[in-house]
Amino acid sequence: MQRYITNNDNVIYTIPSAENGQQSAFQLTDIPDITGVGETLFIAYDQQKVLFEQNYEWEAVDPEVKRYDAQLFRFESADIETLKAFVESQTPDVTLWQNVRKKRPQPADFSLMIQAIVEAAQQQSIFEFYLIQS
């Protein structure tokens, strides 16, 4: 079972699994806690409307009380700069050897997830992202 971050239409990031098949512990709920940006909600769809009407309207639910279908992370366009600064702060400095080889180091997986969200938000002006399993 894989976990994906989508913007409703496209998968923008696949959350990595460990070699032993264990799923990463990353959650969209971690982003506001760590970066101080945006909010996350647990959402549920009316399954009858989804099935028969293709209606994906959702409602926020308490995950301790009611089943949820996805996590939602949303933020304002003004928050993009803060998220970009977070990714930059988590990216290792370029060493001389990497500079010679013109190879830019990658940030850690959590920052890669945020980077994918930022890039999608900038390209499509969409500021709501979903974590789903399939």
OpenMM code with the backbone's topology and positions (N, CA, C; nanometers):
from openmm import Vec3, app, unit

residues = "MET GLN ARG TYR ILE THR ASN ASN ASP ASN VAL ILE TYR THR ILE PRO SER ALA GLU ASN GLY GLN GLN SER ALA PHE GLN LEU THR ASP ILE PRO ASP ILE THR GLY VAL GLY GLU THR LEU PHE ILE ALA TYR ASP GLN GLN LYS VAL LEU PHE GLU GLN ASN TYR GLU TRP GLU ALA VAL ASP PRO GLU VAL LYS ARG TYR ASP ALA GLN LEU PHE ARG PHE GLU SER ALA ASP ILE GLU THR LEU LYS ALA PHE VAL GLU SER GLN THR PRO ASP VAL THR LEU TRP GLN ASN VAL ARG LYS LYS ARG PRO GLN PRO ALA ASP PHE SER LEU MET ILE GLN ALA ILE VAL GLU ALA ALA GLN GLN GLN SER ILE PHE GLU PHE TYR LEU ILE GLN SER".split()
positions = [
    Vec3(0.0844, -0.1168, 0.0000),
    Vec3(0.0000, 0.0000, 0.0000),
    Vec3(0.0894, 0.1238, 0.0000),
    Vec3(0.0633, 0.2132, -0.0925),
    Vec3(0.1415, 0.3355, -0.1050),
    Vec3(0.0623, 0.4540, -0.0516),
    Vec3(0.1365, 0.5568, -0.0113),
    Vec3(0.0749, 0.6818, 0.0325),
    Vec3(0.1225, 0.7924, -0.0607),
    Vec3(0.0277, 0.8763, -0.1009),
    Vec3(0.0550, 0.9809, -0.1983),
    Vec3(0.0044, 1.1151, -0.1478),
    Vec3(0.0711, 1.2198, -0.1937),
    Vec3(0.0196, 1.3547, -0.1743),
    Vec3(-0.0305, 1.4001, -0.3106),
    Vec3(-0.1556, 1.4454, -0.3139),
    Vec3(-0.2174, 1.4887, -0.4389),
    Vec3(-0.2720, 1.6295, -0.4224),
    Vec3(-0.3005, 1.6909, -0.5358),
    Vec3(-0.3725, 1.8186, -0.5339),
    Vec3(-0.5091, 1.7987, -0.5981),
    Vec3(-0.5650, 1.6817, -0.5798),
    Vec3(-0.6923, 1.6351, -0.6346),
    Vec3(-0.6746, 1.5760, -0.7733),
    Vec3(-0.6005, 1.6398, -0.8607),
    Vec3(-0.5876, 1.5917, -0.9974),
    Vec3(-0.4612, 1.5105, -1.0202),
    Vec3(-0.3541, 1.5461, -0.9548),
    Vec3(-0.2244, 1.4844, -0.9819),
    Vec3(-0.1565, 1.4389, -0.8542),
    Vec3(-0.0835, 1.3287, -0.8662),
    Vec3(0.0036, 1.2869, -0.7567),
    Vec3(0.1273, 1.3746, -0.7660),
    Vec3(0.1581, 1.4461, -0.6596),
    Vec3(0.2754, 1.5336, -0.6647),
    Vec3(0.3929, 1.4768, -0.5866),
    Vec3(0.3658, 1.3796, -0.4981),
    Vec3(0.4743, 1.3206, -0.4199),
    Vec3(0.4288, 1.1846, -0.3687),
    Vec3(0.5160, 1.0863, -0.3816),
    Vec3(0.4915, 0.9540, -0.3252),
    Vec3(0.5753, 0.9429, -0.1997),
    Vec3(0.5117, 0.9193, -0.0876),
    Vec3(0.5850, 0.9100, 0.0384),
    Vec3(0.6648, 0.7808, 0.0370),
    Vec3(0.7954, 0.7898, 0.0582),
    Vec3(0.8807, 0.6713, 0.0453),
    Vec3(0.8532, 0.5669, 0.1527),
    Vec3(0.8717, 0.4420, 0.1127),
    Vec3(0.8643, 0.3303, 0.2068),
    Vec3(1.0054, 0.2794, 0.2294),
    Vec3(1.0305, 0.2258, 0.3472),
    Vec3(1.1616, 0.1684, 0.3770),
    Vec3(1.1799, 0.0399, 0.2959),
    Vec3(1.3030, -0.0045, 0.2845),
    Vec3(1.3317, -0.1258, 0.2088),
    Vec3(1.2602, -0.2474, 0.2661),
    Vec3(1.2332, -0.2468, 0.3951),
    Vec3(1.1648, -0.3601, 0.4573),
    Vec3(1.0127, -0.3497, 0.4439),
    Vec3(0.9640, -0.2516, 0.3681),
    Vec3(0.8211, -0.2373, 0.3454),
    Vec3(0.7504, -0.1487, 0.4454),
    Vec3(0.8214, -0.1050, 0.5496),
    Vec3(0.7597, -0.0173, 0.6490),
    Vec3(0.7305, 0.1183, 0.5859),
    Vec3(0.6151, 0.1726, 0.6165),
    Vec3(0.5804, 0.3035, 0.5646),
    Vec3(0.6489, 0.4129, 0.6449),
    Vec3(0.6812, 0.5200, 0.5763),
    Vec3(0.7381, 0.6363, 0.6429),
    Vec3(0.6360, 0.6924, 0.7416),
    Vec3(0.6851, 0.7517, 0.8454),
    Vec3(0.5964, 0.8098, 0.9467),
    Vec3(0.5496, 0.9499, 0.9086),
    Vec3(0.5941, 1.0025, 0.7944),
    Vec3(0.5568, 1.1385, 0.7555),
    Vec3(0.4061, 1.1516, 0.7416),
    Vec3(0.3545, 1.2601, 0.7932),
    Vec3(0.2131, 1.2933, 0.7827),
    Vec3(0.2029, 1.4405, 0.7438),
    Vec3(0.0964, 1.4762, 0.6786),
    Vec3(0.0748, 1.6180, 0.6506),
    Vec3(0.0562, 1.6968, 0.7791),
    Vec3(0.0080, 1.6301, 0.8831),
    Vec3(-0.0113, 1.6993, 1.0109),
    Vec3(0.1203, 1.7457, 1.0711),
    Vec3(0.2316, 1.6897, 1.0258),
    Vec3(0.3628, 1.7307, 1.0760),
    Vec3(0.4057, 1.8670, 1.0222),
    Vec3(0.3573, 1.9051, 0.9057),
    Vec3(0.4065, 2.0275, 0.8410),
    Vec3(0.3789, 2.1521, 0.9250),
    Vec3(0.2555, 2.1779, 0.9688),
    Vec3(0.2349, 2.2980, 1.0517),
    Vec3(0.3112, 2.2926, 1.1841),
    Vec3(0.3222, 2.1729, 1.2418),
    Vec3(0.3943, 2.1598, 1.3687),
    Vec3(0.5418, 2.1947, 1.3534),
    Vec3(0.6008, 2.1551, 1.2420),
    Vec3(0.7448, 2.1747, 1.2224),
    Vec3(0.7761, 2.3105, 1.1601),
    Vec3(0.6961, 2.3531, 1.0620),
    Vec3(0.7261, 2.4775, 0.9906),
    Vec3(0.6490, 2.5981, 1.0427),
    Vec3(0.5414, 2.5743, 1.1155),
    Vec3(0.4588, 2.6842, 1.1636),
    Vec3(0.3698, 2.7451, 1.0570),
    Vec3(0.3489, 2.6731, 0.9470),
    Vec3(0.2730, 2.7253, 0.8337),
    Vec3(0.1540, 2.6352, 0.8039),
    Vec3(0.0401, 2.6956, 0.7753),
    Vec3(-0.0763, 2.6214, 0.7282),
    Vec3(-0.1528, 2.5510, 0.8380),
    Vec3(-0.2504, 2.4717, 0.7944),
    Vec3(-0.3300, 2.3918, 0.8868),
    Vec3(-0.3592, 2.2569, 0.8224),
    Vec3(-0.3836, 2.1575, 0.9054),
    Vec3(-0.4225, 2.0264, 0.8547),
    Vec3(-0.5553, 1.9851, 0.9164),
    Vec3(-0.6301, 1.9125, 0.8374),
    Vec3(-0.7590, 1.8602, 0.8802),
    Vec3(-0.7667, 1.7134, 0.8408),
    Vec3(-0.8428, 1.6376, 0.9143),
    Vec3(-0.8777, 1.5029, 0.8733),
    Vec3(-1.0148, 1.5153, 0.8091),
    Vec3(-1.0304, 1.4609, 0.6887),
    Vec3(-1.1548, 1.4802, 0.6154),
    Vec3(-1.2183, 1.3469, 0.5784),
    Vec3(-1.3497, 1.3510, 0.5650),
    Vec3(-1.4261, 1.2329, 0.5237),
    Vec3(-1.5197, 1.2737, 0.4107),
    Vec3(-1.5393, 1.1806, 0.3188),
    Vec3(-1.6313, 1.2009, 0.2077),
    Vec3(-1.7596, 1.1235, 0.2345),
    Vec3(-1.8700, 1.1716, 0.1807),
    Vec3(-1.9946, 1.0960, 0.1831),
    Vec3(-1.9796, 0.9883, 0.0758),
    Vec3(-1.9619, 0.8640, 0.1171),
    Vec3(-1.9306, 0.7556, 0.0239),
    Vec3(-2.0412, 0.7332, -0.0792),
    Vec3(-2.1654, 0.7544, -0.0433),
    Vec3(-2.2756, 0.7383, -0.1388),
    Vec3(-2.2668, 0.8439, -0.2494),
    Vec3(-2.2367, 0.9679, -0.2106),
    Vec3(-2.2237, 1.0740, -0.3109),
    Vec3(-2.1032, 1.0500, -0.4008),
    Vec3(-1.9948, 1.0026, -0.3437),
    Vec3(-1.8762, 0.9730, -0.4239),
    Vec3(-1.9083, 0.8636, -0.5244),
    Vec3(-1.9713, 0.7586, -0.4788),
    Vec3(-1.9990, 0.6419, -0.5619),
    Vec3(-2.0994, 0.6710, -0.6724),
    Vec3(-2.2089, 0.7378, -0.6397),
    Vec3(-2.3171, 0.7536, -0.7363),
    Vec3(-2.3193, 0.8881, -0.8082),
    Vec3(-2.2603, 0.9898, -0.7488),
    Vec3(-2.2661, 1.1231, -0.8084),
    Vec3(-2.1287, 1.1790, -0.8447),
    Vec3(-2.0216, 1.1079, -0.8107),
    Vec3(-1.8855, 1.1584, -0.8302),
    Vec3(-1.8675, 1.2931, -0.7606),
    Vec3(-1.9329, 1.3090, -0.6469),
    Vec3(-1.9289, 1.4321, -0.5688),
    Vec3(-1.8289, 1.4129, -0.4545),
    Vec3(-1.7200, 1.4882, -0.4584),
    Vec3(-1.6131, 1.4725, -0.3597),
    Vec3(-1.6123, 1.5839, -0.2552),
    Vec3(-1.7288, 1.6360, -0.2209),
    Vec3(-1.7351, 1.7328, -0.1120),
    Vec3(-1.6970, 1.6612, 0.0170),
    Vec3(-1.6215, 1.7307, 0.1017),
    Vec3(-1.5741, 1.6662, 0.2239),
    Vec3(-1.6183, 1.7448, 0.3457),
    Vec3(-1.6074, 1.6787, 0.4598),
    Vec3(-1.6310, 1.7450, 0.5877),
    Vec3(-1.5143, 1.7115, 0.6800),
    Vec3(-1.4771, 1.8070, 0.7629),
    Vec3(-1.3706, 1.7838, 0.8609),
    Vec3(-1.4258, 1.6955, 0.9719),
    Vec3(-1.3440, 1.5981, 1.0161),
    Vec3(-1.3868, 1.5061, 1.1216),
    Vec3(-1.2774, 1.4935, 1.2267),
    Vec3(-1.3159, 1.4506, 1.3433),
    Vec3(-1.2217, 1.4193, 1.4502),
    Vec3(-1.1800, 1.2736, 1.4305),
    Vec3(-1.0521, 1.2473, 1.4030),
    Vec3(-1.0092, 1.1104, 1.3730),
    Vec3(-1.0232, 1.0135, 1.4899),
    Vec3(-1.0368, 1.0661, 1.6101),
    Vec3(-1.0550, 0.9785, 1.7256),
    Vec3(-1.2000, 0.9345, 1.7412),
    Vec3(-1.2899, 1.0032, 1.6715),
    Vec3(-1.4320, 0.9738, 1.6848),
    Vec3(-1.4888, 0.9105, 1.5575),
    Vec3(-1.4431, 0.9573, 1.4424),
    Vec3(-1.5032, 0.9158, 1.3161),
    Vec3(-1.3947, 0.8760, 1.2161),
    Vec3(-1.4297, 0.7826, 1.1292),
    Vec3(-1.3379, 0.7388, 1.0236),
    Vec3(-1.3091, 0.8564, 0.9294),
    Vec3(-1.1853, 0.8622, 0.8814),
    Vec3(-1.1511, 0.9667, 0.7854),
    Vec3(-1.0932, 0.9029, 0.6600),
    Vec3(-1.1031, 0.9762, 0.5481),
    Vec3(-1.0564, 0.9254, 0.4194),
    Vec3(-0.9217, 0.9826, 0.3791),
    Vec3(-0.8890, 1.1004, 0.4271),
    Vec3(-0.7637, 1.1647, 0.3867),
    Vec3(-0.7267, 1.2719, 0.4881),
    Vec3(-0.6002, 1.3155, 0.4775),
    Vec3(-0.5555, 1.4333, 0.5512),
    Vec3(-0.5490, 1.5475, 0.4510),
    Vec3(-0.5839, 1.6652, 0.4946),
    Vec3(-0.5796, 1.7837, 0.4102),
    Vec3(-0.4820, 1.8826, 0.4720),
    Vec3(-0.3887, 1.9327, 0.3902),
    Vec3(-0.2983, 2.0398, 0.4322),
    Vec3(-0.3287, 2.1588, 0.3430),
    Vec3(-0.3579, 2.2723, 0.4038),
    Vec3(-0.3824, 2.3922, 0.3243),
    Vec3(-0.3100, 2.5104, 0.3860),
    Vec3(-0.2752, 2.6037, 0.2980),
    Vec3(-0.2002, 2.7210, 0.3408),
    Vec3(-0.2298, 2.8354, 0.2465),
    Vec3(-0.1814, 2.9523, 0.2801),
    Vec3(-0.2021, 3.0724, 0.1993),
    Vec3(-0.0850, 3.0900, 0.1031),
    Vec3(-0.1080, 3.1618, -0.0052),
    Vec3(-0.0005, 3.1847, -0.1017),
    Vec3(0.1162, 3.2596, -0.0381),
    Vec3(0.0884, 3.3421, 0.0611),
    Vec3(0.1950, 3.4167, 0.1291),
    Vec3(0.2889, 3.3251, 0.2073),
    Vec3(0.2443, 3.2032, 0.2374),
    Vec3(0.3258, 3.1091, 0.3145),
    Vec3(0.4317, 3.0376, 0.2311),
    Vec3(0.4259, 3.0523, 0.0989),
    Vec3(0.5209, 2.9819, 0.0126),
    Vec3(0.6642, 3.0188, 0.0478),
    Vec3(0.6904, 3.1457, 0.0713),
    Vec3(0.8278, 3.1879, 0.1019),
    Vec3(0.8787, 3.1236, 0.2305),
    Vec3(0.7931, 3.1104, 0.3299),
    Vec3(0.8326, 3.0456, 0.4550),
    Vec3(0.8652, 2.8991, 0.4311),
    Vec3(0.7830, 2.8316, 0.3508),
    Vec3(0.8088, 2.6903, 0.3203),
    Vec3(0.9371, 2.6740, 0.2388),
    Vec3(0.9606, 2.7646, 0.1437),
    Vec3(1.0845, 2.7588, 0.0649),
    Vec3(1.2064, 2.7795, 0.1544),
    Vec3(1.1964, 2.8722, 0.2480),
    Vec3(1.3075, 2.8969, 0.3406),
    Vec3(1.3334, 2.7744, 0.4269),
    Vec3(1.2272, 2.7044, 0.4671),
    Vec3(1.2448, 2.5821, 0.5455),
    Vec3(1.3209, 2.4776, 0.4646),
    Vec3(1.2824, 2.4577, 0.3395),
    Vec3(1.3510, 2.3590, 0.2546),
    Vec3(1.4974, 2.3967, 0.2384),
    Vec3(1.5252, 2.5251, 0.2141),
    Vec3(1.6643, 2.5702, 0.2000),
    Vec3(1.7442, 2.5458, 0.3271),
    Vec3(1.6816, 2.5674, 0.4416),
    Vec3(1.7533, 2.5478, 0.5683),
    Vec3(1.7832, 2.4006, 0.5945),
    Vec3(1.7089, 2.3117, 0.5314),
    Vec3(1.7291, 2.1681, 0.5503),
    Vec3(1.8140, 2.1056, 0.4403),
    Vec3(1.8562, 2.1863, 0.3434),
    Vec3(1.9388, 2.1370, 0.2338),
    Vec3(2.0854, 2.1552, 0.2703),
    Vec3(2.1648, 2.0480, 0.2610),
    Vec3(2.3070, 2.0606, 0.2948),
    Vec3(2.3781, 2.1603, 0.2032),
    Vec3(2.4841, 2.2208, 0.2555),
    Vec3(2.5643, 2.3123, 0.1750),
    Vec3(2.6346, 2.2358, 0.0638),
    Vec3(2.6594, 2.3060, -0.0459),
    Vec3(2.7294, 2.2461, -0.1590),
    Vec3(2.8784, 2.2405, -0.1270),
    Vec3(2.9354, 2.1217, -0.1377),
    Vec3(3.0793, 2.1073, -0.1156),
    Vec3(3.1538, 2.1468, -0.2427),
    Vec3(3.2830, 2.1669, -0.2318),
    Vec3(3.3643, 2.2025, -0.3476),
    Vec3(3.3538, 2.0948, -0.4547),
    Vec3(3.3607, 1.9687, -0.4130),
    Vec3(3.3534, 1.8579, -0.5096),
    Vec3(3.2167, 1.8560, -0.5805),
    Vec3(3.1110, 1.8809, -0.5076),
    Vec3(2.9781, 1.8845, -0.5694),
    Vec3(2.9662, 2.0032, -0.6642),
    Vec3(3.0303, 2.1129, -0.6278),
    Vec3(3.0281, 2.2309, -0.7127),
    Vec3(3.1004, 2.2037, -0.8438),
    Vec3(3.2144, 2.1354, -0.8358),
    Vec3(3.2906, 2.1009, -0.9559),
    Vec3(3.2080, 2.0084, -1.0452),
    Vec3(3.1410, 1.9126, -0.9831),
    Vec3(3.0600, 1.8163, -1.0589),
    Vec3(2.9220, 1.8713, -1.0936),
    Vec3(2.8941, 1.9932, -1.0487),
    Vec3(2.7645, 2.0588, -1.0717),
    Vec3(2.6493, 1.9717, -1.0223),
    Vec3(2.6686, 1.9166, -0.9048),
    Vec3(2.5664, 1.8323, -0.8439),
    Vec3(2.5169, 1.9000, -0.7168),
    Vec3(2.3893, 1.9273, -0.7126),
    Vec3(2.3301, 1.9945, -0.5970),
    Vec3(2.2806, 1.8891, -0.4985),
    Vec3(2.3149, 1.9029, -0.3708),
    Vec3(2.2670, 1.8059, -0.2721),
    Vec3(2.1159, 1.8183, -0.2519),
    Vec3(2.0548, 1.7071, -0.2176),
    Vec3(1.9107, 1.7031, -0.1949),
    Vec3(1.8798, 1.7184, -0.0462),
    Vec3(1.7706, 1.7838, -0.0139),
    Vec3(1.7288, 1.7888, 0.1267),
    Vec3(1.6779, 1.6524, 0.1713),
    Vec3(1.6534, 1.6375, 0.2987),
    Vec3(1.6012, 1.5121, 0.3534),
    Vec3(1.4590, 1.4886, 0.3019),
    Vec3(1.4097, 1.3646, 0.3197),
    Vec3(1.2795, 1.3264, 0.2643),
    Vec3(1.1651, 1.4180, 0.3072),
    Vec3(1.1604, 1.4565, 0.4338),
    Vec3(1.0520, 1.5442, 0.4796),
    Vec3(1.0559, 1.6760, 0.4033),
    Vec3(1.1746, 1.7295, 0.3837),
    Vec3(1.1884, 1.8550, 0.3097),
    Vec3(1.1569, 1.8364, 0.1620),
    Vec3(1.1871, 1.7183, 0.1072),
    Vec3(1.1511, 1.6904, -0.0325),
    Vec3(0.9995, 1.6921, -0.0502),
    Vec3(0.9289, 1.6392, 0.0491),
    Vec3(0.7829, 1.6412, 0.0454),
    Vec3(0.7331, 1.7862, 0.0434),
    Vec3(0.7887, 1.8696, 0.1282),
    Vec3(0.7482, 2.0106, 0.1326),
    Vec3(0.7866, 2.0806, 0.0025),
    Vec3(0.9046, 2.0485, -0.0505),
    Vec3(0.9485, 2.1078, -0.1765),
    Vec3(0.8512, 2.0728, -0.2895),
    Vec3(0.8046, 1.9494, -0.2950),
    Vec3(0.7080, 1.9085, -0.3980),
    Vec3(0.5774, 1.9860, -0.3836),
    Vec3(0.5333, 2.0070, -0.2606),
    Vec3(0.4110, 2.0835, -0.2358),
    Vec3(0.4290, 2.2284, -0.2813),
    Vec3(0.5423, 2.2880, -0.2480),
    Vec3(0.5693, 2.4273, -0.2864),
    Vec3(0.5729, 2.4412, -0.4381),
    Vec3(0.6430, 2.3500, -0.5062),
    Vec3(0.6531, 2.3584, -0.6521),
    Vec3(0.5162, 2.3453, -0.7176),
    Vec3(0.4347, 2.2523, -0.6691),
    Vec3(0.3002, 2.2359, -0.7251),
    Vec3(0.2145, 2.3593, -0.6981),
    Vec3(0.2274, 2.4164, -0.5799),
    Vec3(0.1496, 2.5361, -0.5456),
    Vec3(0.1883, 2.6530, -0.6354),
    Vec3(0.3168, 2.6684, -0.6617),
    Vec3(0.3623, 2.7782, -0.7460),
    Vec3(0.3172, 2.7598, -0.8908),
    Vec3(0.3194, 2.6370, -0.9406),
    Vec3(0.2836, 2.6117, -1.0799),
    Vec3(0.1341, 2.6224, -1.1047),
    Vec3(0.0537, 2.5794, -1.0076),
    Vec3(-0.0894, 2.5680, -1.0330),
    Vec3(-0.1758, 2.6576, -0.9447),
    Vec3(-0.1158, 2.7354, -0.8582),
    Vec3(-0.1898, 2.8218, -0.7648),
    Vec3(-0.2973, 2.7449, -0.6887),
    Vec3(-0.2620, 2.6250, -0.6462),
    Vec3(-0.3490, 2.5424, -0.5626),
    Vec3(-0.2814, 2.5328, -0.4270),
    Vec3(-0.3579, 2.5557, -0.3217),
    Vec3(-0.2990, 2.5593, -0.1886),
    Vec3(-0.3634, 2.4596, -0.0934),
    Vec3(-0.4239, 2.3537, -0.1499),
    Vec3(-0.4789, 2.2441, -0.0705),
    Vec3(-0.4227, 2.1130, -0.1238),
    Vec3(-0.3681, 2.0328, -0.0339),
    Vec3(-0.3074, 1.9057, -0.0725),
    Vec3(-0.3583, 1.7953, 0.0181),
    Vec3(-0.3709, 1.6765, -0.0380),
    Vec3(-0.4308, 1.5636, 0.0320),
    Vec3(-0.3309, 1.4499, 0.0453),
    Vec3(-0.3325, 1.3830, 0.1585),
    Vec3(-0.2550, 1.2609, 0.1789),
    Vec3(-0.3539, 1.1458, 0.1723),
    Vec3(-0.3334, 1.0577, 0.0729),
    Vec3(-0.4243, 0.9445, 0.0541),
    Vec3(-0.3447, 0.8153, 0.0502),
    Vec3(-0.4128, 0.7054, 0.0707),
    Vec3(-0.3527, 0.5723, 0.0607),
    Vec3(-0.4229, 0.4968, -0.0497),
    Vec3(-0.3457, 0.4153, -0.1213),
    Vec3(-0.4096, 0.3279, -0.2200),
    Vec3(-0.3276, 0.2020, -0.2373),
] * unit.nanometer
topology = app.Topology()
chain = topology.addChain("A")
for resn in residues:
    res = topology.addResidue(resn, chain)
    for name in ("N", "CA", "C"):
        topology.addAtom(name, app.Element.getBySymbol(name[0]), res)
